[in-house]
Amino acid sequence: MNPQKPILIIDDEPDIRELLELTLMRMGYHTHSADSLASAFRLLDSQHFALCLTDMKLPDGSGLDIIRNLQERPEETPVAVITAFGSVDLATESLKAGAFDFISKPIDLDRLRNLVRNAVSLDDKPAADSVGDDTRQLIGETDNMVALRRQIAKLSRSQAPVYISGESGSGKEVVARLIHASGPRADAPFVPVNCGAIPSELMESEFFGHVKGSFTGAHNDKAGLFESADGGTLFLDEIADLPLNMQVKLLRAIQNKSVRPVGANREIPVDVRLLSATHKDLATQVEKGHFRTDLFYRINVIEVKVPSLRERVEDIPLLANAILNRLSAEWGMKTPQLDASAQTALSSYPFPGNVRELENILERAVTLCDDDTITAGDLQLPDTGTTPSTNPAKGIEAAFGDLEGYLQDIERAAIEAALAKSHGNKTEAAELLGLSFRQFRYRAKKILED
Ligand SMILES: Nc1ncnc2c1ncn2[C@@H]1O[C@H](COP(=O)(O)OP(=O)(O)OP(=O)(O)O)[C@@H](O)[C@H]1O
């Protein structure tokens, strides 16, 4: 804690001001109080604060005015808002506007203390627009990557739920880890969960834990993922794969900030920051009724888009070098170099599996190459439908004389591309093409065996 910087409390209700002043004083902080927007601005102009705790409803304005005003100032004071019980929309709006966190009335003092400790620890972190060393793990110098790193640095200073979208293998988990590592929860656990990989019958116990004897096989009490992430960050990867019944339970846990282990008769409070991701289009999943709208709004307060490798082709050499350096260090060998043919091949390949696919391609190439030089042949890039026979963009004339063959080529290219994108997962490939699993299996069998 920075002893020089006090905390600013803004509330027009004397009882609440007193409760906050007393709680913070007992925690060892100095406070200043204001009962209106005008008096708060006067104080903000006269000195710097470690945190600003403001009521949403003020006699001459709203907590949002404070948030917006502080966004303009260079000192980046975090603001937390106090909202009326149940006003989820305002809480979300304040997070979108840049609030660090919110707390609802009646104020839970344990939660208030956690919030204050997290916010005040931001003083030791670098300012939002500086790009810390940690964020260097996210390799990329194209404009979209520079902007992404800046957004991560900013978001890491907030407690808002973040939804990370992007294609498979594009780096969504890397982004989630950086948001965690650059924020006030860095010393607490980061718990990644692949929602698609947990069998549905075990899901509730995995997420919320269970008590001994609550079902066959529950030999001991077991903490769930929420409890394991207490004080830190829970990263829900492939969140679109959560079954609807589990989505309801997840929403309840997020809203109540507590979980009830299977077989337990009481709730356990948990303090986690929620990050989520999926390579699917979550808005479309909501439209189709596969994902609950209320949960969507809860997790998607702020969206971060991770660009595909196709949208940052210029980064391929940088990434390739970093991957080759890492592999050669791991395997204790001289770092192989990409020759001109390999560089050209990589820059024109569409990378449906993004950075993960680049890693796999290079790993294979390193084992295949001779004399520490990787050629285009060593890369063994899959046929991506850019060969003349399967390239629909080649022109409709290719259909003249053989419409059937032309259409089959297009269908084959589409099926191969969907399979490449889903890493061979047929259910996902079918979904990508808007087909049922049976339709997909029938067509794929027919066309790929032709
Ligand atoms: N910008 C980057 N710089 C360095 N490595 C990266 C970058 N982006 C991704 N990677 C690497 O690529 C691999 C895939 O990244 P990650 O697991 O974060 O992708 P993802 O989008 O979460 O994938 P999925 O959709 O399958 O969950 C990892 O090994 C990661 O370290």
Ligand as a Chemical Component Dictionary entry (heavy atoms), coordinates in Angstrom:
data_LIG
# 
_chem_comp.id                   LIG 
_chem_comp.type                 NON-POLYMER 
_chem_comp.pdbx_formal_charge   0 
_chem_comp.three_letter_code    LIG 
# 
loop_
_chem_comp_atom.comp_id 
_chem_comp_atom.atom_id 
_chem_comp_atom.alt_atom_id 
_chem_comp_atom.type_symbol 
_chem_comp_atom.charge 
_chem_comp_atom.model_Cartn_x 
_chem_comp_atom.model_Cartn_y 
_chem_comp_atom.model_Cartn_z 
_chem_comp_atom.pdbx_ordinal 
LIG N1  N1  N 0 0.997  -13.980 -30.116 1  
LIG C1  C1  C 0 1.579  -15.121 -29.741 2  
LIG N2  N2  N 0 2.881  -15.147 -29.416 3  
LIG C2  C2  C 0 3.470  -16.301 -29.042 4  
LIG N3  N3  N 0 2.850  -17.481 -28.966 5  
LIG C3  C3  C 0 1.552  -17.523 -29.259 6  
LIG C4  C4  C 0 0.842  -16.349 -29.655 7  
LIG N4  N4  N 0 -0.425 -16.687 -29.882 8  
LIG C5  C5  C 0 -0.517 -18.009 -29.645 9  
LIG N5  N5  N 0 0.669  -18.524 -29.275 10 
LIG C6  C6  C 0 0.952  -19.949 -28.982 11 
LIG O1  O1  O 0 0.086  -20.716 -29.805 12 
LIG C7  C7  C 0 -0.479 -21.798 -29.087 13 
LIG C8  C8  C 0 -1.991 -21.647 -29.069 14 
LIG O2  O2  O 0 -2.334 -20.513 -28.245 15 
LIG P1  P1  P 0 -3.611 -20.531 -27.293 16 
LIG O3  O3  O 0 -3.751 -21.858 -26.614 17 
LIG O4  O4  O 0 -3.557 -19.330 -26.453 18 
LIG O5  O5  O 0 -4.741 -20.401 -28.395 19 
LIG P2  P2  P 0 -6.333 -20.435 -28.201 20 
LIG O6  O6  O 0 -6.874 -19.379 -29.083 21 
LIG O7  O7  O 0 -6.641 -20.374 -26.739 22 
LIG O8  O8  O 0 -6.668 -21.872 -28.772 23 
LIG P3  P3  P 0 -8.069 -22.703 -28.647 24 
LIG O9  O9  O 0 -9.083 -21.989 -29.473 25 
LIG O10 O10 O 0 -7.720 -24.017 -29.235 26 
LIG O11 O11 O 0 -8.395 -22.771 -27.191 27 
LIG C9  C9  C 0 0.147  -21.784 -27.708 28 
LIG O12 O12 O 0 1.239  -22.662 -27.671 29 
LIG C10 C10 C 0 0.618  -20.338 -27.544 30 
LIG O13 O13 O 0 1.721  -20.245 -26.714 31 
# 
loop_
_chem_comp_bond.comp_id 
_chem_comp_bond.atom_id_1 
_chem_comp_bond.atom_id_2 
_chem_comp_bond.value_order 
_chem_comp_bond.pdbx_ordinal 
LIG N1  C1  SING 1  
LIG C1  N2  SING 2  
LIG C1  C4  DOUB 3  
LIG N2  C2  DOUB 4  
LIG C2  N3  SING 5  
LIG N3  C3  DOUB 6  
LIG C3  C4  SING 7  
LIG C3  N5  SING 8  
LIG C4  N4  SING 9  
LIG N4  C5  DOUB 10 
LIG C5  N5  SING 11 
LIG N5  C6  SING 12 
LIG C6  O1  SING 13 
LIG C6  C10 SING 14 
LIG O1  C7  SING 15 
LIG C7  C8  SING 16 
LIG C7  C9  SING 17 
LIG C8  O2  SING 18 
LIG O2  P1  SING 19 
LIG P1  O3  DOUB 20 
LIG P1  O4  SING 21 
LIG P1  O5  SING 22 
LIG O5  P2  SING 23 
LIG P2  O6  DOUB 24 
LIG P2  O7  SING 25 
LIG P2  O8  SING 26 
LIG O8  P3  SING 27 
LIG P3  O9  DOUB 28 
LIG P3  O10 SING 29 
LIG P3  O11 SING 30 
LIG C9  O12 SING 31 
LIG C9  C10 SING 32 
LIG C10 O13 SING 33 
# 
